[in-house]
Amino acid sequence: MTTSPKRVTFDEDNFWVELSDGRTVGVPLAWYPRLLKASVQQLACYELSARGIHWDALDEDVSIDGILAGQGDLTRHRQAVA
């Protein structure tokens, strides 16, 4: 069974993903520098797929598998982001 996102919400430091299996997972925005630097309007313009979340204007893709594995942005070393 594939766990897919149903909805995404944001607070100052995190984004929250409601999953199809009933869980809600919090993810630090600091894990994704493009999301951390984005405006509220940019964050709100996302698309859901069966496997993740996509922000076209930000060129950002976040997979549900990555979130559940505790992985942030893999395009940079985490020390460079923090």
Sine and cosine of phi, psi and omega as CSV:
sin_phi,cos_phi,sin_psi,cos_psi,sin_omega,cos_omega
0.00,0.00,0.73,-0.68,0.02,-1.00
-1.00,-0.05,0.78,-0.63,0.09,-1.00
-1.00,0.02,0.83,-0.56,-0.05,-1.00
-0.87,-0.50,0.38,-0.93,0.02,-1.00
-0.98,0.21,0.60,-0.80,0.06,-1.00
-0.95,-0.32,-0.55,0.83,-0.06,-1.00
-0.33,-0.95,0.49,-0.87,0.04,-1.00
-0.80,-0.61,0.72,-0.70,0.11,-0.99
-0.76,-0.65,0.25,-0.97,-0.09,-1.00
-0.72,-0.69,0.53,-0.85,0.28,-0.96
-0.81,-0.59,-0.22,-0.98,-0.10,-0.99
-0.89,0.46,-0.57,0.82,-0.12,-0.99
-0.90,-0.43,-0.21,0.98,-0.15,-0.99
-0.64,-0.76,0.31,-0.95,0.31,-0.95
-0.88,-0.48,0.52,-0.85,-0.11,-0.99
-0.88,-0.48,0.79,-0.62,-0.05,-1.00
-0.90,-0.43,0.88,-0.47,0.13,-0.99
-0.99,0.13,0.79,-0.61,-0.06,-1.00
-0.97,-0.23,0.38,-0.93,-0.03,-1.00
-0.90,0.43,-0.31,0.95,0.01,-1.00
-1.00,-0.02,0.10,0.99,0.06,-1.00
0.99,-0.16,-0.22,0.97,0.02,-1.00
-0.98,0.21,0.42,-0.91,0.20,-0.98
-0.83,-0.56,0.80,-0.60,-0.08,-1.00
-0.90,-0.43,0.76,-0.65,0.09,-1.00
-1.00,-0.07,0.70,-0.72,-0.03,-1.00
-0.78,-0.63,0.81,-0.59,0.02,-1.00
-0.90,0.44,0.75,-0.66,0.07,-1.00
-0.88,0.48,-0.46,0.89,0.01,-1.00
-0.88,0.48,-0.36,0.93,0.05,-1.00
-0.94,0.34,-0.33,0.94,-0.07,-1.00
-0.76,-0.65,1.00,-0.02,-0.09,-1.00
-0.81,0.59,-0.60,0.80,0.01,-1.00
-0.90,0.44,-0.63,0.78,0.03,-1.00
-0.95,0.31,-0.63,0.78,0.00,-1.00
-0.87,0.50,-0.62,0.78,-0.05,-1.00
-1.00,0.03,-0.11,0.99,-0.09,-1.00
-0.97,0.25,0.42,-0.91,0.09,-1.00
-0.98,0.21,0.25,-0.97,0.05,-1.00
-0.85,0.52,-0.65,0.76,0.00,-1.00
-0.91,0.42,-0.66,0.75,0.03,-1.00
-0.91,0.41,-0.66,0.75,0.01,-1.00
-0.89,0.45,-0.57,0.82,-0.06,-1.00
-0.96,0.28,-0.26,0.97,-0.04,-1.00
-0.99,-0.12,0.95,0.30,0.01,-1.00
-0.88,-0.47,0.31,-0.95,0.08,-1.00
-0.83,-0.56,0.66,-0.75,0.06,-1.00
-0.99,-0.15,0.60,-0.80,0.14,-0.99
-0.78,-0.62,0.05,-1.00,0.00,-1.00
-0.89,0.46,-0.42,0.91,-0.11,-0.99
-0.92,-0.39,-0.11,0.99,-0.03,-1.00
0.04,-1.00,-0.37,-0.93,-0.09,-1.00
-0.78,-0.63,0.66,-0.75,-0.03,-1.00
-0.76,-0.65,0.74,-0.67,0.13,-0.99
-0.91,-0.41,0.98,-0.20,-0.06,-1.00
-0.88,0.48,-0.76,0.65,-0.06,-1.00
-0.90,0.43,-0.43,0.90,-0.02,-1.00
-0.99,-0.14,-0.10,0.99,-0.07,-1.00
0.81,0.59,0.75,0.66,-0.04,-1.00
-0.80,-0.60,0.72,-0.69,0.09,-1.00
-0.79,-0.61,0.74,-0.67,0.02,-1.00
-0.82,-0.58,0.84,-0.54,-0.01,-1.00
-1.00,-0.02,0.55,-0.84,0.07,-1.00
-0.90,0.43,-0.63,0.77,0.05,-1.00
-0.86,0.51,-0.66,0.75,0.03,-1.00
-0.90,0.43,-0.68,0.73,0.05,-1.00
-0.87,0.50,-0.75,0.66,-0.03,-1.00
-0.92,0.40,-0.41,0.91,0.05,-1.00
-1.00,0.04,-0.06,1.00,0.00,-1.00
0.98,0.21,0.42,0.91,-0.02,-1.00
-1.00,-0.10,0.68,-0.73,0.12,-0.99
-0.99,-0.13,-0.47,-0.88,0.02,-1.00
-0.89,0.46,0.89,-0.45,-0.04,-1.00
-1.00,-0.03,0.08,1.00,0.00,-1.00
-0.99,0.13,-0.20,0.98,0.03,-1.00
-0.68,-0.74,0.36,-0.93,0.11,-0.99
-0.94,0.33,0.62,-0.79,-0.06,-1.00
-0.87,0.49,-0.55,0.84,0.02,-1.00
-0.89,0.45,-0.56,0.83,0.01,-1.00
-0.94,0.33,-0.42,0.91,-0.03,-1.00
-0.99,0.11,-0.65,0.76,-0.09,-1.00
-0.95,0.30,0.00,0.00,0.00,0.00
